[in-house]
Every structure is written in structure tokens, then in C-alpha cells.
Amino acid sequence: MYESGKQQVAEGSTDAGYRYNSPRDYPDIGDYAVIGDTRTAALISKNGSIDWLCLPHFSGPSLFAALLDQSRGGRFAINPRGEFSVTRRYLEGTAV
């Protein structure tokens, strides 16, 4: 167990599909996709959770910040109950 603020977290616990054994076990930044509207952008994990989002613009406060702190940063996630696999792709030469 390690202590995160006042909350104790069991080693090997899972959060939105990520398994981490210490506070330093975070997904690689390259595992994220970005979506945005020219005013703000969100980083979406391979499991579909929003792990980083500032609102109402890029310089606004972070609403979700699991990218920086898995235990206290917050994320938005909706996941299927059963097992699932994830794929992503972009149209060649675009951010779409």
C-alpha cells in the first residue's frame, strides 16, 4: 500500500483500465490521443478516459488531470462491463 494524500491505495490497483504499482507507473504520453476545438483540447487514454482537460480554454484550470496524478487528478471514463479491446487510427496525413 502507498498513501496518496489521505487515501490509501492498494498496490496493483486498477483505475479506468490502467494497472499501476506505484505513483510513478503512468501511461506513456504517446499512448494518448488528442481531441480539441481550437480553444481547448483533451488527452484521451487508450481506454477512452479523458485524463487531461482544461476548460474553458487552454490556459484555464484543469478539470481532469489524471495525466499528472492518477489518484487525485481525476478523469472522466465510461467503460464496458466486460473485456474489450481498443484501436485507434488517423487518416493518413491528417489529425482526423
C-alpha positions, 0 to 999 in steps of 0.5 A, a space after each residue: 500500500 502507498 498513501 496518496 494524500 489521505 487515501 490509501 491505495 492498494 498496490 496493483 490497483 486498477 483505475 479506468 483500465 490502467 494497472 499501476 504499482 506505484 505513483 510513478 507507473 503512468 501511461 506513456 504520453 504517446 499512448 494518448 490521443 488528442 481531441 480539441 476545438 481550437 480553444 481547448 483540447 483533451 488527452 484521451 487514454 487508450 481506454 477512452 478516459 479523458 485524463 487531461 482537460 482544461 476548460 474553458 480554454 487552454 490556459 484555464 484550470 484543469 478539470 481532469 488531470 489524471 495525466 499528472 496524478 492518477 489518484 487525485 487528478 481525476 478523469 472522466 471514463 465510461 467503460 464496458 462491463 466486460 473485456 474489450 479491446 481498443 484501436 485507434 487510427 488517423 487518416 493518413 496525413 491528417 489529425 482526423 
